[in-house]
Amino acid sequence: MARTKKSGFRRCPICGHHADRKDMQYTTDANGIRCRLVCWDCYDQIMAKGYDDADTNKDYEY
């Protein structure tokens, strides 16, 4: 039985663009913790101030 290759395409949560996993990058919050997996175009926009200001980790106590 032949193994099928798993699709590496994912959808960017910001722009909705389908991109290969290797063409995506995790953003980091102000404490350096990974937040979201986004495409490179969105990554540049989100990380312009140096960190991701997403609501993902706001209530977490470090």
PDBQT receptor file of N, H, CA, C and O in Angstrom, charges set to zero:
ATOM      1  N   MET A   1       0.844  -1.165   0.000  1.00  0.00    +0.000 N 
ATOM      2  CA  MET A   1       0.000   0.000   0.000  1.00  0.00    +0.000 C 
ATOM      3  C   MET A   1       0.899   1.241   0.000  1.00  0.00    +0.000 C 
ATOM      4  O   MET A   1       1.827   1.341   0.803  1.00  0.00    +0.000 OA
ATOM      5  N   ALA A   2       0.627   2.158  -0.879  1.00  0.00    +0.000 N 
ATOM      6  H   ALA A   2      -0.127   2.077  -1.531  1.00  0.00    +0.000 HD
ATOM      7  CA  ALA A   2       1.434   3.376  -0.987  1.00  0.00    +0.000 C 
ATOM      8  C   ALA A   2       0.952   4.417   0.013  1.00  0.00    +0.000 C 
ATOM      9  O   ALA A   2      -0.244   4.549   0.272  1.00  0.00    +0.000 OA
ATOM     10  N   ARG A   3       1.897   5.144   0.562  1.00  0.00    +0.000 N 
ATOM     11  H   ARG A   3       2.869   5.036   0.352  1.00  0.00    +0.000 HD
ATOM     12  CA  ARG A   3       1.548   6.225   1.482  1.00  0.00    +0.000 C 
ATOM     13  C   ARG A   3       1.222   7.470   0.691  1.00  0.00    +0.000 C 
ATOM     14  O   ARG A   3       1.888   7.781  -0.296  1.00  0.00    +0.000 OA
ATOM     15  N   THR A   4       0.228   8.162   1.109  1.00  0.00    +0.000 N 
ATOM     16  H   THR A   4      -0.314   7.910   1.911  1.00  0.00    +0.000 HD
ATOM     17  CA  THR A   4      -0.114   9.419   0.450  1.00  0.00    +0.000 C 
ATOM     18  C   THR A   4       0.538  10.562   1.208  1.00  0.00    +0.000 C 
ATOM     19  O   THR A   4       0.600  10.552   2.437  1.00  0.00    +0.000 OA
ATOM     20  N   LYS A   5       1.015  11.532   0.474  1.00  0.00    +0.000 N 
ATOM     21  H   LYS A   5       0.964  11.540  -0.525  1.00  0.00    +0.000 HD
ATOM     22  CA  LYS A   5       1.671  12.674   1.097  1.00  0.00    +0.000 C 
ATOM     23  C   LYS A   5       0.618  13.621   1.644  1.00  0.00    +0.000 C 
ATOM     24  O   LYS A   5      -0.341  13.958   0.950  1.00  0.00    +0.000 OA
ATOM     25  N   LYS A   6       0.792  14.045   2.868  1.00  0.00    +0.000 N 
ATOM     26  H   LYS A   6       1.571  13.771   3.432  1.00  0.00    +0.000 HD
ATOM     27  CA  LYS A   6      -0.146  14.950   3.514  1.00  0.00    +0.000 C 
ATOM     28  C   LYS A   6       0.014  16.353   2.934  1.00  0.00    +0.000 C 
ATOM     29  O   LYS A   6       1.136  16.815   2.728  1.00  0.00    +0.000 OA
ATOM     30  N   SER A   7      -1.066  17.010   2.679  1.00  0.00    +0.000 N 
ATOM     31  H   SER A   7      -1.977  16.634   2.847  1.00  0.00    +0.000 HD
ATOM     32  CA  SER A   7      -1.031  18.350   2.110  1.00  0.00    +0.000 C 
ATOM     33  C   SER A   7      -0.435  19.338   3.099  1.00  0.00    +0.000 C 
ATOM     34  O   SER A   7      -0.814  19.362   4.270  1.00  0.00    +0.000 OA
ATOM     35  N   GLY A   8       0.501  20.154   2.622  1.00  0.00    +0.000 N 
ATOM     36  H   GLY A   8       0.808  20.135   1.670  1.00  0.00    +0.000 HD
ATOM     37  CA  GLY A   8       1.152  21.137   3.473  1.00  0.00    +0.000 C 
ATOM     38  C   GLY A   8       0.545  22.515   3.337  1.00  0.00    +0.000 C 
ATOM     39  O   GLY A   8       1.088  23.487   3.861  1.00  0.00    +0.000 OA
ATOM     40  N   PHE A   9      -0.583  22.613   2.635  1.00  0.00    +0.000 N 
ATOM     41  H   PHE A   9      -1.024  21.823   2.209  1.00  0.00    +0.000 HD
ATOM     42  CA  PHE A   9      -1.200  23.917   2.440  1.00  0.00    +0.000 C 
ATOM     43  C   PHE A   9      -2.094  24.277   3.606  1.00  0.00    +0.000 C 
ATOM     44  O   PHE A   9      -2.876  23.456   4.084  1.00  0.00    +0.000 OA
ATOM     45  N   ARG A  10      -1.973  25.502   4.056  1.00  0.00    +0.000 N 
ATOM     46  H   ARG A  10      -1.338  26.169   3.667  1.00  0.00    +0.000 HD
ATOM     47  CA  ARG A  10      -2.778  26.008   5.169  1.00  0.00    +0.000 C 
ATOM     48  C   ARG A  10      -3.368  27.344   4.773  1.00  0.00    +0.000 C 
ATOM     49  O   ARG A  10      -2.908  27.976   3.823  1.00  0.00    +0.000 OA
ATOM     50  N   ARG A  11      -4.374  27.769   5.494  1.00  0.00    +0.000 N 
ATOM     51  H   ARG A  11      -4.747  27.255   6.267  1.00  0.00    +0.000 HD
ATOM     52  CA  ARG A  11      -5.016  29.057   5.245  1.00  0.00    +0.000 C 
ATOM     53  C   ARG A  11      -4.528  30.059   6.287  1.00  0.00    +0.000 C 
ATOM     54  O   ARG A  11      -4.530  29.779   7.486  1.00  0.00    +0.000 OA
ATOM     55  N   CYS A  12      -4.114  31.221   5.815  1.00  0.00    +0.000 N 
ATOM     56  H   CYS A  12      -4.113  31.448   4.841  1.00  0.00    +0.000 HD
ATOM     57  CA  CYS A  12      -3.682  32.287   6.707  1.00  0.00    +0.000 C 
ATOM     58  C   CYS A  12      -4.912  32.854   7.424  1.00  0.00    +0.000 C 
ATOM     59  O   CYS A  12      -5.894  33.189   6.761  1.00  0.00    +0.000 OA
ATOM     60  N   PRO A  13      -4.891  32.972   8.768  1.00  0.00    +0.000 N 
ATOM     61  CA  PRO A  13      -6.052  33.468   9.499  1.00  0.00    +0.000 C 
ATOM     62  C   PRO A  13      -6.311  34.968   9.295  1.00  0.00    +0.000 C 
ATOM     63  O   PRO A  13      -7.397  35.451   9.615  1.00  0.00    +0.000 OA
ATOM     64  N   ILE A  14      -5.340  35.700   8.772  1.00  0.00    +0.000 N 
ATOM     65  H   ILE A  14      -4.458  35.307   8.512  1.00  0.00    +0.000 HD
ATOM     66  CA  ILE A  14      -5.484  37.134   8.573  1.00  0.00    +0.000 C 
ATOM     67  C   ILE A  14      -6.106  37.453   7.228  1.00  0.00    +0.000 C 
ATOM     68  O   ILE A  14      -7.145  38.108   7.158  1.00  0.00    +0.000 OA
ATOM     69  N   CYS A  15      -5.463  36.985   6.145  1.00  0.00    +0.000 N 
ATOM     70  H   CYS A  15      -4.619  36.452   6.201  1.00  0.00    +0.000 HD
ATOM     71  CA  CYS A  15      -5.919  37.346   4.794  1.00  0.00    +0.000 C 
ATOM     72  C   CYS A  15      -6.705  36.241   4.113  1.00  0.00    +0.000 C 
ATOM     73  O   CYS A  15      -7.356  36.499   3.101  1.00  0.00    +0.000 OA
ATOM     74  N   GLY A  16      -6.669  35.013   4.631  1.00  0.00    +0.000 N 
ATOM     75  H   GLY A  16      -6.139  34.803   5.453  1.00  0.00    +0.000 HD
ATOM     76  CA  GLY A  16      -7.397  33.901   4.040  1.00  0.00    +0.000 C 
ATOM     77  C   GLY A  16      -6.678  33.255   2.866  1.00  0.00    +0.000 C 
ATOM     78  O   GLY A  16      -7.235  32.377   2.207  1.00  0.00    +0.000 OA
ATOM     79  N   HIS A  17      -5.453  33.676   2.598  1.00  0.00    +0.000 N 
ATOM     80  H   HIS A  17      -5.000  34.389   3.134  1.00  0.00    +0.000 HD
ATOM     81  CA  HIS A  17      -4.668  33.162   1.484  1.00  0.00    +0.000 C 
ATOM     82  C   HIS A  17      -4.187  31.749   1.789  1.00  0.00    +0.000 C 
ATOM     83  O   HIS A  17      -3.725  31.477   2.897  1.00  0.00    +0.000 OA
ATOM     84  N   HIS A  18      -4.293  30.839   0.804  1.00  0.00    +0.000 N 
ATOM     85  H   HIS A  18      -4.668  31.060  -0.096  1.00  0.00    +0.000 HD
ATOM     86  CA  HIS A  18      -3.760  29.488   0.966  1.00  0.00    +0.000 C 
ATOM     87  C   HIS A  18      -2.271  29.517   0.663  1.00  0.00    +0.000 C 
ATOM     88  O   HIS A  18      -1.860  29.990  -0.397  1.00  0.00    +0.000 OA
ATOM     89  N   ALA A  19      -1.467  29.016   1.581  1.00  0.00    +0.000 N 
ATOM     90  H   ALA A  19      -1.801  28.632   2.441  1.00  0.00    +0.000 HD
ATOM     91  CA  ALA A  19      -0.016  29.007   1.407  1.00  0.00    +0.000 C 
ATOM     92  C   ALA A  19       0.542  27.680   1.894  1.00  0.00    +0.000 C 
ATOM     93  O   ALA A  19      -0.027  27.037   2.776  1.00  0.00    +0.000 OA
ATOM     94  N   ASP A  20       1.650  27.284   1.315  1.00  0.00    +0.000 N 
ATOM     95  H   ASP A  20       2.112  27.806   0.598  1.00  0.00    +0.000 HD
ATOM     96  CA  ASP A  20       2.339  26.086   1.758  1.00  0.00    +0.000 C 
ATOM     97  C   ASP A  20       2.906  26.348   3.153  1.00  0.00    +0.000 C 
ATOM     98  O   ASP A  20       3.276  27.482   3.460  1.00  0.00    +0.000 OA
ATOM     99  N   ARG A  21       2.981  25.333   3.994  1.00  0.00    +0.000 N 
ATOM    100  H   ARG A  21       2.681  24.412   3.745  1.00  0.00    +0.000 HD
ATOM    101  CA  ARG A  21       3.456  25.489   5.367  1.00  0.00    +0.000 C 
ATOM    102  C   ARG A  21       4.852  26.105   5.412  1.00  0.00    +0.000 C 
ATOM    103  O   ARG A  21       5.148  26.897   6.306  1.00  0.00    +0.000 OA
ATOM    104  N   LYS A  22       5.706  25.753   4.463  1.00  0.00    +0.000 N 
ATOM    105  H   LYS A  22       5.466  25.110   3.737  1.00  0.00    +0.000 HD
ATOM    106  CA  LYS A  22       7.069  26.287   4.473  1.00  0.00    +0.000 C 
ATOM    107  C   LYS A  22       7.103  27.771   4.113  1.00  0.00    +0.000 C 
ATOM    108  O   LYS A  22       8.122  28.431   4.315  1.00  0.00    +0.000 OA
ATOM    109  N   ASP A  23       6.002  28.301   3.583  1.00  0.00    +0.000 N 
ATOM    110  H   ASP A  23       5.174  27.765   3.419  1.00  0.00    +0.000 HD
ATOM    111  CA  ASP A  23       5.912  29.715   3.245  1.00  0.00    +0.000 C 
ATOM    112  C   ASP A  23       5.187  30.514   4.319  1.00  0.00    +0.000 C 
ATOM    113  O   ASP A  23       4.746  31.636   4.070  1.00  0.00    +0.000 OA
ATOM    114  N   MET A  24       5.062  29.940   5.514  1.00  0.00    +0.000 N 
ATOM    115  H   MET A  24       5.421  29.028   5.716  1.00  0.00    +0.000 HD
ATOM    116  CA  MET A  24       4.375  30.599   6.617  1.00  0.00    +0.000 C 
ATOM    117  C   MET A  24       5.307  30.680   7.825  1.00  0.00    +0.000 C 
ATOM    118  O   MET A  24       6.262  29.910   7.932  1.00  0.00    +0.000 OA
ATOM    119  N   GLN A  25       5.027  31.606   8.725  1.00  0.00    +0.000 N 
ATOM    120  H   GLN A  25       4.252  32.232   8.638  1.00  0.00    +0.000 HD
ATOM    121  CA  GLN A  25       5.877  31.831   9.893  1.00  0.00    +0.000 C 
ATOM    122  C   GLN A  25       5.002  32.129  11.107  1.00  0.00    +0.000 C 
ATOM    123  O   GLN A  25       3.950  32.756  10.978  1.00  0.00    +0.000 OA
ATOM    124  N   TYR A  26       5.437  31.677  12.293  1.00  0.00    +0.000 N 
ATOM    125  H   TYR A  26       6.291  31.168  12.398  1.00  0.00    +0.000 HD
ATOM    126  CA  TYR A  26       4.725  31.996  13.525  1.00  0.00    +0.000 C 
ATOM    127  C   TYR A  26       5.068  33.412  13.976  1.00  0.00    +0.000 C 
ATOM    128  O   TYR A  26       6.229  33.819  13.935  1.00  0.00    +0.000 OA
ATOM    129  N   THR A  27       4.054  34.158  14.405  1.00  0.00    +0.000 N 
ATOM    130  H   THR A  27       3.111  33.827  14.438  1.00  0.00    +0.000 HD
ATOM    131  CA  THR A  27       4.301  35.456  15.017  1.00  0.00    +0.000 C 
ATOM    132  C   THR A  27       4.597  35.223  16.498  1.00  0.00    +0.000 C 
ATOM    133  O   THR A  27       4.290  34.159  17.037  1.00  0.00    +0.000 OA
ATOM    134  N   THR A  28       5.184  36.205  17.142  1.00  0.00    +0.000 N 
ATOM    135  H   THR A  28       5.434  37.068  16.704  1.00  0.00    +0.000 HD
ATOM    136  CA  THR A  28       5.464  36.092  18.569  1.00  0.00    +0.000 C 
ATOM    137  C   THR A  28       4.868  37.286  19.300  1.00  0.00    +0.000 C 
ATOM    138  O   THR A  28       4.785  38.385  18.750  1.00  0.00    +0.000 OA
ATOM    139  N   ASP A  29       4.452  37.062  20.548  1.00  0.00    +0.000 N 
ATOM    140  H   ASP A  29       4.520  36.170  20.995  1.00  0.00    +0.000 HD
ATOM    141  CA  ASP A  29       3.912  38.162  21.331  1.00  0.00    +0.000 C 
ATOM    142  C   ASP A  29       5.054  38.930  21.984  1.00  0.00    +0.000 C 
ATOM    143  O   ASP A  29       6.221  38.661  21.699  1.00  0.00    +0.000 OA
ATOM    144  N   ALA A  30       4.738  39.868  22.843  1.00  0.00    +0.000 N 
ATOM    145  H   ALA A  30       3.790  40.086  23.075  1.00  0.00    +0.000 HD
ATOM    146  CA  ALA A  30       5.748  40.720  23.476  1.00  0.00    +0.000 C 
ATOM    147  C   ALA A  30       6.723  39.930  24.347  1.00  0.00    +0.000 C 
ATOM    148  O   ALA A  30       7.830  40.397  24.614  1.00  0.00    +0.000 OA
ATOM    149  N   ASN A  31       6.322  38.731  24.793  1.00  0.00    +0.000 N 
ATOM    150  H   ASN A  31       5.423  38.351  24.576  1.00  0.00    +0.000 HD
ATOM    151  CA  ASN A  31       7.188  37.902  25.636  1.00  0.00    +0.000 C 
ATOM    152  C   ASN A  31       7.948  36.846  24.851  1.00  0.00    +0.000 C 
ATOM    153  O   ASN A  31       8.664  36.035  25.438  1.00  0.00    +0.000 OA
ATOM    154  N   GLY A  32       7.801  36.845  23.527  1.00  0.00    +0.000 N 
ATOM    155  H   GLY A  32       7.219  37.504  23.051  1.00  0.00    +0.000 HD
ATOM    156  CA  GLY A  32       8.505  35.891  22.683  1.00  0.00    +0.000 C 
ATOM    157  C   GLY A  32       7.825  34.556  22.522  1.00  0.00    +0.000 C 
ATOM    158  O   GLY A  32       8.438  33.612  22.025  1.00  0.00    +0.000 OA
ATOM    159  N   ILE A  33       6.579  34.448  22.926  1.00  0.00    +0.000 N 
ATOM    160  H   ILE A  33       6.080  35.215  23.330  1.00  0.00    +0.000 HD
ATOM    161  CA  ILE A  33       5.830  33.202  22.821  1.00  0.00    +0.000 C 
ATOM    162  C   ILE A  33       5.094  33.177  21.484  1.00  0.00    +0.000 C 
ATOM    163  O   ILE A  33       4.506  34.179  21.076  1.00  0.00    +0.000 OA
ATOM    164  N   ARG A  34       5.128  32.030  20.802  1.00  0.00    +0.000 N 
ATOM    165  H   ARG A  34       5.606  31.216  21.133  1.00  0.00    +0.000 HD
ATOM    166  CA  ARG A  34       4.472  31.898  19.503  1.00  0.00    +0.000 C 
ATOM    167  C   ARG A  34       2.973  32.134  19.614  1.00  0.00    +0.000 C 
ATOM    168  O   ARG A  34       2.324  31.678  20.555  1.00  0.00    +0.000 OA
ATOM    169  N   CYS A  35       2.432  32.865  18.625  1.00  0.00    +0.000 N 
ATOM    170  H   CYS A  35       2.959  33.236  17.860  1.00  0.00    +0.000 HD
ATOM    171  CA  CYS A  35       0.994  33.149  18.627  1.00  0.00    +0.000 C 
ATOM    172  C   CYS A  35       0.267  32.504  17.460  1.00  0.00    +0.000 C 
ATOM    173  O   CYS A  35      -0.467  31.531  17.635  1.00  0.00    +0.000 OA
ATOM    174  N   ARG A  36       0.477  33.054  16.258  1.00  0.00    +0.000 N 
ATOM    175  H   ARG A  36       1.074  33.843  16.116  1.00  0.00    +0.000 HD
ATOM    176  CA  ARG A  36      -0.293  32.623  15.098  1.00  0.00    +0.000 C 
ATOM    177  C   ARG A  36       0.630  32.247  13.946  1.00  0.00    +0.000 C 
ATOM    178  O   ARG A  36       1.721  32.797  13.796  1.00  0.00    +0.000 OA
ATOM    179  N   LEU A  37       0.167  31.298  13.139  1.00  0.00    +0.000 N 
ATOM    180  H   LEU A  37      -0.719  30.851  13.261  1.00  0.00    +0.000 HD
ATOM    181  CA  LEU A  37       0.874  30.901  11.928  1.00  0.00    +0.000 C 
ATOM    182  C   LEU A  37       0.265  31.690  10.774  1.00  0.00    +0.000 C 
ATOM    183  O   LEU A  37      -0.896  31.482  10.422  1.00  0.00    +0.000 OA
ATOM    184  N   VAL A  38       1.043  32.590  10.188  1.00  0.00    +0.000 N 
ATOM    185  H   VAL A  38       1.986  32.758  10.475  1.00  0.00    +0.000 HD
ATOM    186  CA  VAL A  38       0.543  33.468   9.126  1.00  0.00    +0.000 C 
ATOM    187  C   VAL A  38       1.467  33.424   7.919  1.00  0.00    +0.000 C 
ATOM    188  O   VAL A  38       2.607  32.971   8.019  1.00  0.00    +0.000 OA
ATOM    189  N   CYS A  39       0.970  33.899   6.765  1.00  0.00    +0.000 N 
ATOM    190  H   CYS A  39       0.043  34.267   6.684  1.00  0.00    +0.000 HD
ATOM    191  CA  CYS A  39       1.803  33.960   5.565  1.00  0.00    +0.000 C 
ATOM    192  C   CYS A  39       2.813  35.096   5.714  1.00  0.00    +0.000 C 
ATOM    193  O   CYS A  39       2.670  35.954   6.585  1.00  0.00    +0.000 OA
ATOM    194  N   TRP A  40       3.834  35.094   4.856  1.00  0.00    +0.000 N 
ATOM    195  H   TRP A  40       3.950  34.397   4.148  1.00  0.00    +0.000 HD
ATOM    196  CA  TRP A  40       4.912  36.078   4.976  1.00  0.00    +0.000 C 
ATOM    197  C   TRP A  40       4.422  37.501   4.766  1.00  0.00    +0.000 C 
ATOM    198  O   TRP A  40       4.934  38.421   5.404  1.00  0.00    +0.000 OA
ATOM    199  N   ASP A  41       3.449  37.710   3.892  1.00  0.00    +0.000 N 
ATOM    200  H   ASP A  41       3.033  36.963   3.374  1.00  0.00    +0.000 HD
ATOM    201  CA  ASP A  41       2.932  39.067   3.664  1.00  0.00    +0.000 C 
ATOM    202  C   ASP A  41       2.304  39.627   4.937  1.00  0.00    +0.000 C 
ATOM    203  O   ASP A  41       2.556  40.773   5.309  1.00  0.00    +0.000 OA
ATOM    204  N   CYS A  42       1.496  38.821   5.595  1.00  0.00    +0.000 N 
ATOM    205  H   CYS A  42       1.291  37.890   5.294  1.00  0.00    +0.000 HD
ATOM    206  CA  CYS A  42       0.859  39.250   6.844  1.00  0.00    +0.000 C 
ATOM    207  C   CYS A  42       1.870  39.337   7.977  1.00  0.00    +0.000 C 
ATOM    208  O   CYS A  42       1.750  40.199   8.847  1.00  0.00    +0.000 OA
ATOM    209  N   TYR A  43       2.862  38.457   7.977  1.00  0.00    +0.000 N 
ATOM    210  H   TYR A  43       2.959  37.756   7.269  1.00  0.00    +0.000 HD
ATOM    211  CA  TYR A  43       3.889  38.464   9.018  1.00  0.00    +0.000 C 
ATOM    212  C   TYR A  43       4.616  39.809   9.051  1.00  0.00    +0.000 C 
ATOM    213  O   TYR A  43       4.839  40.376  10.121  1.00  0.00    +0.000 OA
ATOM    214  N   ASP A  44       4.982  40.309   7.881  1.00  0.00    +0.000 N 
ATOM    215  H   ASP A  44       4.801  39.848   7.012  1.00  0.00    +0.000 HD
ATOM    216  CA  ASP A  44       5.683  41.592   7.818  1.00  0.00    +0.000 C 
ATOM    217  C   ASP A  44       4.832  42.730   8.370  1.00  0.00    +0.000 C 
ATOM    218  O   ASP A  44       5.347  43.622   9.045  1.00  0.00    +0.000 OA
ATOM    219  N   GLN A  45       3.538  42.704   8.087  1.00  0.00    +0.000 N 
ATOM    220  H   GLN A  45       3.120  41.980   7.539  1.00  0.00    +0.000 HD
ATOM    221  CA  GLN A  45       2.636  43.752   8.583  1.00  0.00    +0.000 C 
ATOM    222  C   GLN A  45       2.426  43.638  10.088  1.00  0.00    +0.000 C 
ATOM    223  O   GLN A  45       2.464  44.641  10.800  1.00  0.00    +0.000 OA
ATOM    224  N   ILE A  46       2.205  42.420  10.574  1.00  0.00    +0.000 N 
ATOM    225  H   ILE A  46       2.174  41.605   9.996  1.00  0.00    +0.000 HD
ATOM    226  CA  ILE A  46       1.920  42.202  11.998  1.00  0.00    +0.000 C 
ATOM    227  C   ILE A  46       3.141  42.501  12.862  1.00  0.00    +0.000 C 
ATOM    228  O   ILE A  46       3.020  43.118  13.921  1.00  0.00    +0.000 OA
ATOM    229  N   MET A  47       4.317  42.063  12.411  1.00  0.00    +0.000 N 
ATOM    230  H   MET A  47       4.415  41.562  11.551  1.00  0.00    +0.000 HD
ATOM    231  CA  MET A  47       5.522  42.185  13.215  1.00  0.00    +0.000 C 
ATOM    232  C   MET A  47       6.254  43.512  12.996  1.00  0.00    +0.000 C 
ATOM    233  O   MET A  47       7.405  43.647  13.411  1.00  0.00    +0.000 OA
ATOM    234  N   ALA A  48       5.617  44.483  12.360  1.00  0.00    +0.000 N 
ATOM    235  H   ALA A  48       4.682  44.373  12.024  1.00  0.00    +0.000 HD
ATOM    236  CA  ALA A  48       6.248  45.781  12.102  1.00  0.00    +0.000 C 
ATOM    237  C   ALA A  48       6.651  46.470  13.409  1.00  0.00    +0.000 C 
ATOM    238  O   ALA A  48       7.669  47.161  13.459  1.00  0.00    +0.000 OA
ATOM    239  N   LYS A  49       5.850  46.282  14.467  1.00  0.00    +0.000 N 
ATOM    240  H   LYS A  49       5.023  45.721  14.426  1.00  0.00    +0.000 HD
ATOM    241  CA  LYS A  49       6.197  46.908  15.750  1.00  0.00    +0.000 C 
ATOM    242  C   LYS A  49       7.026  45.995  16.645  1.00  0.00    +0.000 C 
ATOM    243  O   LYS A  49       7.345  46.357  17.777  1.00  0.00    +0.000 OA
ATOM    244  N   GLY A  50       7.377  44.813  16.143  1.00  0.00    +0.000 N 
ATOM    245  H   GLY A  50       7.119  44.519  15.223  1.00  0.00    +0.000 HD
ATOM    246  CA  GLY A  50       8.265  43.923  16.886  1.00  0.00    +0.000 C 
ATOM    247  C   GLY A  50       7.584  42.756  17.575  1.00  0.00    +0.000 C 
ATOM    248  O   GLY A  50       8.260  41.819  17.999  1.00  0.00    +0.000 OA
ATOM    249  N   TYR A  51       6.271  42.786  17.697  1.00  0.00    +0.000 N 
ATOM    250  H   TYR A  51       5.721  43.548  17.352  1.00  0.00    +0.000 HD
ATOM    251  CA  TYR A  51       5.538  41.689  18.324  1.00  0.00    +0.000 C 
ATOM    252  C   TYR A  51       4.103  41.671  17.812  1.00  0.00    +0.000 C 
ATOM    253  O   TYR A  51       3.618  42.645  17.237  1.00  0.00    +0.000 OA
ATOM    254  N   ASP A  52       3.432  40.536  18.034  1.00  0.00    +0.000 N 
ATOM    255  H   ASP A  52       3.826  39.744  18.501  1.00  0.00    +0.000 HD
ATOM    256  CA  ASP A  52       2.045  40.361  17.612  1.00  0.00    +0.000 C 
ATOM    257  C   ASP A  52       1.143  40.834  18.748  1.00  0.00    +0.000 C 
ATOM    258  O   ASP A  52       1.274  40.367  19.879  1.00  0.00    +0.000 OA
ATOM    259  N   ASP A  53       0.254  41.732  18.459  1.00  0.00    +0.000 N 
ATOM    260  H   ASP A  53       0.148  42.110  17.540  1.00  0.00    +0.000 HD
ATOM    261  CA  ASP A  53      -0.661  42.288  19.465  1.00  0.00    +0.000 C 
ATOM    262  C   ASP A  53      -2.000  41.552  19.468  1.00  0.00    +0.000 C 
ATOM    263  O   ASP A  53      -3.038  42.156  19.736  1.00  0.00    +0.000 OA
ATOM    264  N   ALA A  54      -1.980  40.255  19.173  1.00  0.00    +0.000 N 
ATOM    265  H   ALA A  54      -1.136  39.764  18.955  1.00  0.00    +0.000 HD
ATOM    266  CA  ALA A  54      -3.195  39.451  19.112  1.00  0.00    +0.000 C 
ATOM    267  C   ALA A  54      -3.780  39.225  20.498  1.00  0.00    +0.000 C 
ATOM    268  O   ALA A  54      -3.079  39.344  21.503  1.00  0.00    +0.000 OA
ATOM    269  N   ASP A  55      -5.045  38.903  20.546  1.00  0.00    +0.000 N 
ATOM    270  H   ASP A  55      -5.614  38.807  19.729  1.00  0.00    +0.000 HD
ATOM    271  CA  ASP A  55      -5.720  38.626  21.816  1.00  0.00    +0.000 C 
ATOM    272  C   ASP A  55      -5.447  37.206  22.308  1.00  0.00    +0.000 C 
ATOM    273  O   ASP A  55      -5.967  36.805  23.349  1.00  0.00    +0.000 OA
ATOM    274  N   THR A  56      -4.647  36.449  21.582  1.00  0.00    +0.000 N 
ATOM    275  H   THR A  56      -4.224  36.774  20.736  1.00  0.00    +0.000 HD
ATOM    276  CA  THR A  56      -4.421  35.041  21.894  1.00  0.00    +0.000 C 
ATOM    277  C   THR A  56      -3.865  34.833  23.294  1.00  0.00    +0.000 C 
ATOM    278  O   THR A  56      -4.379  33.991  24.031  1.00  0.00    +0.000 OA
ATOM    279  N   ASN A  57      -2.844  35.564  23.681  1.00  0.00    +0.000 N 
ATOM    280  H   ASN A  57      -2.426  36.248  23.083  1.00  0.00    +0.000 HD
ATOM    281  CA  ASN A  57      -2.174  35.337  24.965  1.00  0.00    +0.000 C 
ATOM    282  C   ASN A  57      -2.323  36.497  25.941  1.00  0.00    +0.000 C 
ATOM    283  O   ASN A  57      -1.541  36.595  26.887  1.00  0.00    +0.000 OA
ATOM    284  N   LYS A  58      -3.285  37.367  25.745  1.00  0.00    +0.000 N 
ATOM    285  H   LYS A  58      -3.920  37.287  24.977  1.00  0.00    +0.000 HD
ATOM    286  CA  LYS A  58      -3.413  38.565  26.580  1.00  0.00    +0.000 C 
ATOM    287  C   LYS A  58      -3.703  38.248  28.051  1.00  0.00    +0.000 C 
ATOM    288  O   LYS A  58      -3.168  38.906  28.943  1.00  0.00    +0.000 OA
ATOM    289  N   ASP A  59      -4.545  37.244  28.305  1.00  0.00    +0.000 N 
ATOM    290  H   ASP A  59      -4.979  36.709  27.581  1.00  0.00    +0.000 HD
ATOM    291  CA  ASP A  59      -4.951  36.964  29.678  1.00  0.00    +0.000 C 
ATOM    292  C   ASP A  59      -4.038  35.963  30.378  1.00  0.00    +0.000 C 
ATOM    293  O   ASP A  59      -4.251  35.638  31.546  1.00  0.00    +0.000 OA
ATOM    294  N   TYR A  60      -3.041  35.482  29.682  1.00  0.00    +0.000 N 
ATOM    295  H   TYR A  60      -2.868  35.746  28.733  1.00  0.00    +0.000 HD
ATOM    296  CA  TYR A  60      -2.145  34.488  30.264  1.00  0.00    +0.000 C 
ATOM    297  C   TYR A  60      -1.172  35.165  31.218  1.00  0.00    +0.000 C 
ATOM    298  O   TYR A  60      -0.579  36.191  30.883  1.00  0.00    +0.000 OA
ATOM    299  N   GLU A  61      -1.008  34.599  32.396  1.00  0.00    +0.000 N 
ATOM    300  H   GLU A  61      -1.489  33.766  32.668  1.00  0.00    +0.000 HD
ATOM    301  CA  GLU A  61      -0.080  35.141  33.385  1.00  0.00    +0.000 C 
ATOM    302  C   GLU A  61       1.282  34.469  33.227  1.00  0.00    +0.000 C 
ATOM    303  O   GLU A  61       1.396  33.255  33.396  1.00  0.00    +0.000 OA
ATOM    304  N   TYR A  62       2.288  35.230  32.913  1.00  0.00    +0.000 N 
ATOM    305  H   TYR A  62       2.194  36.216  32.776  1.00  0.00    +0.000 HD
ATOM    306  CA  TYR A  62       3.624  34.672  32.678  1.00  0.00    +0.000 C 
ATOM    307  C   TYR A  62       4.299  34.505  33.974  1.00  0.00    +0.000 C 
ATOM    308  O   TYR A  62       5.441  34.048  34.020  1.00  0.00    +0.000 OA
TER     309      TYR A  62
